[in-house]
Amino acid sequence: MNEGQKKFHDFILQNVTLENKEKAEELLKESFKKQDEGNFNAEYMQSFMPRMLCLIKPESLELVKNIMVNHKG
């Protein structure tokens, strides 16, 4: 996990509901693997965002969504 991935990882885990931390970890691991392999693209992002956003605390949803939209890489 590179520095940028670590920051995103920590940010997401601070904003997911407690019961969804494990699911979020799995999704993050999947996305970081795609990034490392060069397979992280717009199509993947479209599938990743809704899966991750459903794990986020309601009060953090807009913030996380904006971060994800503005930092797609």
N, CA, C and O atoms as CSV, one atom per row, in Angstrom:
chain,resi,resn,atom,element,x,y,z
A,1,MET,N,N,0.854,-1.173,0.000
A,1,MET,CA,C,0.000,0.000,0.000
A,1,MET,C,C,0.899,1.235,0.000
A,1,MET,O,O,1.744,1.412,0.878
A,2,ASN,N,N,0.693,2.084,-1.012
A,2,ASN,CA,C,1.513,3.296,-1.069
A,2,ASN,C,C,0.926,4.374,-0.145
A,2,ASN,O,O,-0.119,4.170,0.473
A,3,GLU,N,N,1.598,5.504,-0.062
A,3,GLU,CA,C,1.183,6.557,0.876
A,3,GLU,C,C,-0.220,7.092,0.575
A,3,GLU,O,O,-1.019,7.291,1.489
A,4,GLY,N,N,-0.515,7.321,-0.699
A,4,GLY,CA,C,-1.839,7.809,-1.081
A,4,GLY,C,C,-2.924,6.802,-0.755
A,4,GLY,O,O,-3.997,7.166,-0.275
A,5,GLN,N,N,-2.640,5.525,-1.018
A,5,GLN,CA,C,-3.594,4.471,-0.695
A,5,GLN,C,C,-3.815,4.384,0.811
A,5,GLN,O,O,-4.941,4.180,1.263
A,6,LYS,N,N,-2.760,4.535,1.579
A,6,LYS,CA,C,-2.863,4.489,3.048
A,6,LYS,C,C,-3.753,5.614,3.554
A,6,LYS,O,O,-4.592,5.396,4.427
A,7,LYS,N,N,-3.576,6.818,3.012
A,7,LYS,CA,C,-4.401,7.955,3.432
A,7,LYS,C,C,-5.871,7.706,3.098
A,7,LYS,O,O,-6.748,7.972,3.920
A,8,PHE,N,N,-6.143,7.195,1.890
A,8,PHE,CA,C,-7.516,6.910,1.480
A,8,PHE,C,C,-8.097,5.799,2.347
A,8,PHE,O,O,-9.245,5.886,2.784
A,9,HIS,N,N,-7.322,4.771,2.594
A,9,HIS,CA,C,-7.715,3.658,3.453
A,9,HIS,C,C,-8.140,4.170,4.829
A,9,HIS,O,O,-9.224,3.845,5.313
A,10,ASP,N,N,-7.285,4.967,5.447
A,10,ASP,CA,C,-7.578,5.483,6.782
A,10,ASP,C,C,-8.801,6.393,6.773
A,10,ASP,O,O,-9.621,6.336,7.688
A,11,PHE,N,N,-8.930,7.229,5.751
A,11,PHE,CA,C,-10.075,8.123,5.617
A,11,PHE,C,C,-11.375,7.322,5.513
A,11,PHE,O,O,-12.352,7.617,6.202
A,12,ILE,N,N,-11.375,6.327,4.664
A,12,ILE,CA,C,-12.578,5.505,4.487
A,12,ILE,C,C,-12.934,4.801,5.790
A,12,ILE,O,O,-14.094,4.812,6.203
A,13,LEU,N,N,-11.964,4.197,6.430
A,13,LEU,CA,C,-12.258,3.455,7.653
A,13,LEU,C,C,-12.762,4.358,8.778
A,13,LEU,O,O,-13.482,3.895,9.663
A,14,GLN,N,N,-12.400,5.616,8.755
A,14,GLN,CA,C,-12.928,6.569,9.736
A,14,GLN,C,C,-14.384,6.907,9.454
A,14,GLN,O,O,-15.091,7.396,10.335
A,15,ASN,N,N,-14.834,6.649,8.233
A,15,ASN,CA,C,-16.169,7.071,7.826
A,15,ASN,C,C,-17.135,5.933,7.520
A,15,ASN,O,O,-18.262,6.185,7.094
A,16,VAL,N,N,-16.721,4.694,7.726
A,16,VAL,CA,C,-17.650,3.586,7.541
A,16,VAL,C,C,-18.291,3.233,8.881
A,16,VAL,O,O,-17.740,3.504,9.947
A,17,THR,N,N,-19.455,2.629,8.793
A,17,THR,CA,C,-20.102,2.167,10.012
A,17,THR,C,C,-19.306,0.995,10.571
A,17,THR,O,O,-18.647,0.270,9.827
A,18,LEU,N,N,-19.370,0.820,11.858
A,18,LEU,CA,C,-18.586,-0.206,12.536
A,18,LEU,C,C,-18.834,-1.595,11.945
A,18,LEU,O,O,-17.897,-2.368,11.742
A,19,GLU,N,N,-20.091,-1.900,11.673
A,19,GLU,CA,C,-20.410,-3.228,11.145
A,19,GLU,C,C,-19.949,-3.431,9.708
A,19,GLU,O,O,-19.970,-4.557,9.210
A,20,ASN,N,N,-19.534,-2.368,9.034
A,20,ASN,CA,C,-19.098,-2.479,7.636
A,20,ASN,C,C,-17.589,-2.372,7.435
A,20,ASN,O,O,-17.115,-2.362,6.299
A,21,LYS,N,N,-16.840,-2.292,8.516
A,21,LYS,CA,C,-15.387,-2.120,8.384
A,21,LYS,C,C,-14.735,-3.260,7.595
A,21,LYS,O,O,-13.863,-3.018,6.761
A,22,GLU,N,N,-15.150,-4.480,7.853
A,22,GLU,CA,C,-14.550,-5.625,7.163
A,22,GLU,C,C,-14.858,-5.587,5.668
A,22,GLU,O,O,-13.977,-5.840,4.846
A,23,LYS,N,N,-16.091,-5.276,5.314
A,23,LYS,CA,C,-16.465,-5.161,3.905
A,23,LYS,C,C,-15.684,-4.046,3.229
A,23,LYS,O,O,-15.240,-4.187,2.090
A,24,ALA,N,N,-15.520,-2.929,3.944
A,24,ALA,CA,C,-14.764,-1.802,3.391
A,24,ALA,C,C,-13.307,-2.195,3.162
A,24,ALA,O,O,-12.722,-1.846,2.137
A,25,GLU,N,N,-12.726,-2.915,4.109
A,25,GLU,CA,C,-11.342,-3.392,3.964
A,25,GLU,C,C,-11.199,-4.244,2.707
A,25,GLU,O,O,-10.231,-4.095,1.961
A,26,GLU,N,N,-12.154,-5.133,2.471
A,26,GLU,CA,C,-12.108,-5.999,1.294
A,26,GLU,C,C,-12.184,-5.177,0.004
A,26,GLU,O,O,-11.433,-5.423,-0.940
A,27,LEU,N,N,-13.087,-4.209,-0.029
A,27,LEU,CA,C,-13.210,-3.362,-1.215
A,27,LEU,C,C,-11.956,-2.536,-1.448
A,27,LEU,O,O,-11.508,-2.384,-2.585
A,28,LEU,N,N,-11.395,-2.006,-0.382
A,28,LEU,CA,C,-10.167,-1.221,-0.516
A,28,LEU,C,C,-9.027,-2.088,-1.036
A,28,LEU,O,O,-8.273,-1.666,-1.912
A,29,LYS,N,N,-8.901,-3.284,-0.506
A,29,LYS,CA,C,-7.858,-4.200,-0.956
A,29,LYS,C,C,-8.027,-4.488,-2.449
A,29,LYS,O,O,-7.053,-4.496,-3.202
A,30,GLU,N,N,-9.263,-4.722,-2.863
A,30,GLU,CA,C,-9.555,-4.974,-4.275
A,30,GLU,C,C,-9.162,-3.781,-5.142
A,30,GLU,O,O,-8.527,-3.943,-6.184
A,31,SER,N,N,-9.546,-2.581,-4.702
A,31,SER,CA,C,-9.265,-1.389,-5.512
A,31,SER,C,C,-7.769,-1.089,-5.572
A,31,SER,O,O,-7.266,-0.675,-6.617
A,32,PHE,N,N,-7.056,-1.289,-4.474
A,32,PHE,CA,C,-5.616,-1.041,-4.469
A,32,PHE,C,C,-4.897,-2.047,-5.373
A,32,PHE,O,O,-3.923,-1.706,-6.044
A,33,LYS,N,N,-5.386,-3.278,-5.380
A,33,LYS,CA,C,-4.799,-4.284,-6.271
A,33,LYS,C,C,-5.000,-3.866,-7.729
A,33,LYS,O,O,-4.079,-3.973,-8.539
A,34,LYS,N,N,-6.195,-3.394,-8.060
A,34,LYS,CA,C,-6.476,-2.922,-9.420
A,34,LYS,C,C,-5.548,-1.762,-9.777
A,34,LYS,O,O,-5.011,-1.713,-10.884
A,35,GLN,N,N,-5.360,-0.829,-8.841
A,35,GLN,CA,C,-4.464,0.306,-9.088
A,35,GLN,C,C,-3.050,-0.191,-9.346
A,35,GLN,O,O,-2.402,0.233,-10.303
A,36,ASP,N,N,-2.578,-1.077,-8.502
A,36,ASP,CA,C,-1.209,-1.580,-8.618
A,36,ASP,C,C,-0.986,-2.337,-9.935
A,36,ASP,O,O,0.109,-2.315,-10.496
A,37,GLU,N,N,-2.028,-2.999,-10.411
A,37,GLU,CA,C,-1.926,-3.766,-11.653
A,37,GLU,C,C,-2.211,-2.923,-12.895
A,37,GLU,O,O,-2.050,-3.397,-14.020
A,38,GLY,N,N,-2.640,-1.661,-12.689
A,38,GLY,CA,C,-2.946,-0.790,-13.804
A,38,GLY,C,C,-4.322,-1.028,-14.403
A,38,GLY,O,O,-4.591,-0.615,-15.530
A,39,ASN,N,N,-5.192,-1.692,-13.654
A,39,ASN,CA,C,-6.535,-2.019,-14.139
A,39,ASN,C,C,-7.627,-1.148,-13.517
A,39,ASN,O,O,-8.812,-1.433,-13.690
A,40,PHE,N,N,-7.256,-0.118,-12.816
A,40,PHE,CA,C,-8.227,0.771,-12.175
A,40,PHE,C,C,-8.677,1.782,-13.224
A,40,PHE,O,O,-7.916,2.677,-13.593
A,41,ASN,N,N,-9.909,1.644,-13.703
A,41,ASN,CA,C,-10.404,2.508,-14.771
A,41,ASN,C,C,-11.796,3.040,-14.431
A,41,ASN,O,O,-12.336,2.741,-13.366
A,42,ALA,N,N,-12.363,3.812,-15.320
A,42,ALA,CA,C,-13.671,4.433,-15.083
A,42,ALA,C,C,-14.760,3.379,-14.899
A,42,ALA,O,O,-15.648,3.545,-14.063
A,43,GLU,N,N,-14.699,2.321,-15.656
A,43,GLU,CA,C,-15.699,1.248,-15.529
A,43,GLU,C,C,-15.641,0.625,-14.137
A,43,GLU,O,O,-16.676,0.397,-13.510
A,44,TYR,N,N,-14.427,0.350,-13.655
A,44,TYR,CA,C,-14.280,-0.207,-12.315
A,44,TYR,C,C,-14.769,0.792,-11.269
A,44,TYR,O,O,-15.452,0.415,-10.317
A,45,MET,N,N,-14.421,2.055,-11.446
A,45,MET,CA,C,-14.827,3.086,-10.495
A,45,MET,C,C,-16.349,3.157,-10.383
A,45,MET,O,O,-16.883,3.363,-9.293
A,46,GLN,N,N,-17.044,2.987,-11.502
A,46,GLN,CA,C,-18.502,3.019,-11.485
A,46,GLN,C,C,-19.081,1.856,-10.693
A,46,GLN,O,O,-20.166,1.981,-10.125
A,47,SER,N,N,-18.391,0.747,-10.644
A,47,SER,CA,C,-18.864,-0.377,-9.832
A,47,SER,C,C,-18.405,-0.249,-8.378
A,47,SER,O,O,-19.095,-0.694,-7.460
A,48,PHE,N,N,-17.242,0.358,-8.178
A,48,PHE,CA,C,-16.675,0.499,-6.836
A,48,PHE,C,C,-17.452,1.502,-5.978
A,48,PHE,O,O,-17.767,1.227,-4.821
A,49,MET,N,N,-17.752,2.655,-6.552
A,49,MET,CA,C,-18.374,3.731,-5.762
A,49,MET,C,C,-19.666,3.315,-5.068
A,49,MET,O,O,-19.776,3.510,-3.857
A,50,PRO,N,N,-20.644,2.754,-5.766
A,50,PRO,CA,C,-21.876,2.399,-5.067
A,50,PRO,C,C,-21.670,1.315,-4.004
A,50,PRO,O,O,-22.335,1.317,-2.968
A,51,ARG,N,N,-20.742,0.391,-4.272
A,51,ARG,CA,C,-20.471,-0.655,-3.278
A,51,ARG,C,C,-19.845,-0.072,-2.023
A,51,ARG,O,O,-20.154,-0.512,-0.916
A,52,MET,N,N,-18.968,0.912,-2.183
A,52,MET,CA,C,-18.341,1.529,-1.020
A,52,MET,C,C,-19.290,2.507,-0.327
A,52,MET,O,O,-19.367,2.530,0.901
A,53,LEU,N,N,-19.997,3.300,-1.093
A,53,LEU,CA,C,-20.852,4.328,-0.489
A,53,LEU,C,C,-21.950,3.728,0.383
A,53,LEU,O,O,-22.388,4.369,1.338
A,54,CYS,N,N,-22.398,2.532,0.082
A,54,CYS,CA,C,-23.445,1.930,0.919
A,54,CYS,C,C,-22.914,1.501,2.284
A,54,CYS,O,O,-23.694,1.132,3.162
A,55,LEU,N,N,-21.599,1.544,2.470
A,55,LEU,CA,C,-20.979,1.171,3.747
A,55,LEU,C,C,-20.675,2.385,4.635
A,55,LEU,O,O,-20.301,2.233,5.798
A,56,ILE,N,N,-20.837,3.569,4.083
A,56,ILE,CA,C,-20.436,4.809,4.753
A,56,ILE,C,C,-21.515,5.287,5.725
A,56,ILE,O,O,-22.710,5.108,5.492
A,57,LYS,N,N,-21.062,5.897,6.814
A,57,LYS,CA,C,-21.996,6.503,7.775
A,57,LYS,C,C,-22.825,7.561,7.055
A,57,LYS,O,O,-22.287,8.313,6.242
A,58,PRO,N,N,-24.110,7.632,7.338
A,58,PRO,CA,C,-24.973,8.614,6.653
A,58,PRO,C,C,-24.452,10.043,6.741
A,58,PRO,O,O,-24.532,10.793,5.768
A,59,GLU,N,N,-23.926,10.421,7.883
A,59,GLU,CA,C,-23.448,11.793,8.062
A,59,GLU,C,C,-22.157,12.078,7.287
A,59,GLU,O,O,-21.779,13.239,7.127
A,60,SER,N,N,-21.489,11.048,6.813
A,60,SER,CA,C,-20.238,11.212,6.068
A,60,SER,C,C,-20.410,10.976,4.579
A,60,SER,O,O,-19.459,11.139,3.814
A,61,LEU,N,N,-21.588,10.600,4.163
A,61,LEU,CA,C,-21.814,10.166,2.788
A,61,LEU,C,C,-21.425,11.209,1.746
A,61,LEU,O,O,-20.706,10.882,0.802
A,62,GLU,N,N,-21.871,12.434,1.886
A,62,GLU,CA,C,-21.564,13.466,0.888
A,62,GLU,C,C,-20.074,13.774,0.830
A,62,GLU,O,O,-19.519,13.942,-0.256
A,63,LEU,N,N,-19.426,13.849,1.981
A,63,LEU,CA,C,-17.987,14.112,2.019
A,63,LEU,C,C,-17.219,13.016,1.290
A,63,LEU,O,O,-16.365,13.302,0.451
A,64,VAL,N,N,-17.520,11.782,1.609
A,64,VAL,CA,C,-16.820,10.657,0.989
A,64,VAL,C,C,-17.103,10.614,-0.514
A,64,VAL,O,O,-16.197,10.388,-1.316
A,65,LYS,N,N,-18.345,10.829,-0.883
A,65,LYS,CA,C,-18.705,10.829,-2.297
A,65,LYS,C,C,-17.925,11.898,-3.057
A,65,LYS,O,O,-17.404,11.636,-4.141
A,66,ASN,N,N,-17.846,13.092,-2.496
A,66,ASN,CA,C,-17.094,14.177,-3.143
A,66,ASN,C,C,-15.619,13.844,-3.273
A,66,ASN,O,O,-15.004,14.125,-4.301
A,67,ILE,N,N,-15.053,13.252,-2.242
A,67,ILE,CA,C,-13.636,12.866,-2.291
A,67,ILE,C,C,-13.410,11.842,-3.402
A,67,ILE,O,O,-12.449,11.937,-4.166
A,68,MET,N,N,-14.301,10.872,-3.478
A,68,MET,CA,C,-14.156,9.820,-4.479
A,68,MET,C,C,-14.322,10.370,-5.899
A,68,MET,O,O,-13.595,9.967,-6.807
A,69,VAL,N,N,-15.247,11.259,-6.089
A,69,VAL,CA,C,-15.476,11.846,-7.420
A,69,VAL,C,C,-14.297,12.710,-7.838
A,69,VAL,O,O,-13.892,12.689,-9.001
A,70,ASN,N,N,-13.745,13.469,-6.899
A,70,ASN,CA,C,-12.663,14.403,-7.214
A,70,ASN,C,C,-11.287,13.755,-7.280
A,70,ASN,O,O,-10.351,14.348,-7.816
A,71,HIS,N,N,-11.154,12.560,-6.749
A,71,HIS,CA,C,-9.859,11.861,-6.731
A,71,HIS,C,C,-10.014,10.456,-7.265
A,71,HIS,O,O,-9.754,9.488,-6.551
A,72,LYS,N,N,-10.424,10.333,-8.477
A,72,LYS,CA,C,-10.722,9.031,-9.059
A,72,LYS,C,C,-9.501,8.136,-9.227
A,72,LYS,O,O,-9.648,6.925,-9.398
A,73,GLY,N,N,-8.334,8.691,-9.182
A,73,GLY,CA,C,-7.135,7.859,-9.341
A,73,GLY,C,C,-6.599,7.423,-8.028
A,73,GLY,O,O,-5.593,6.716,-7.975
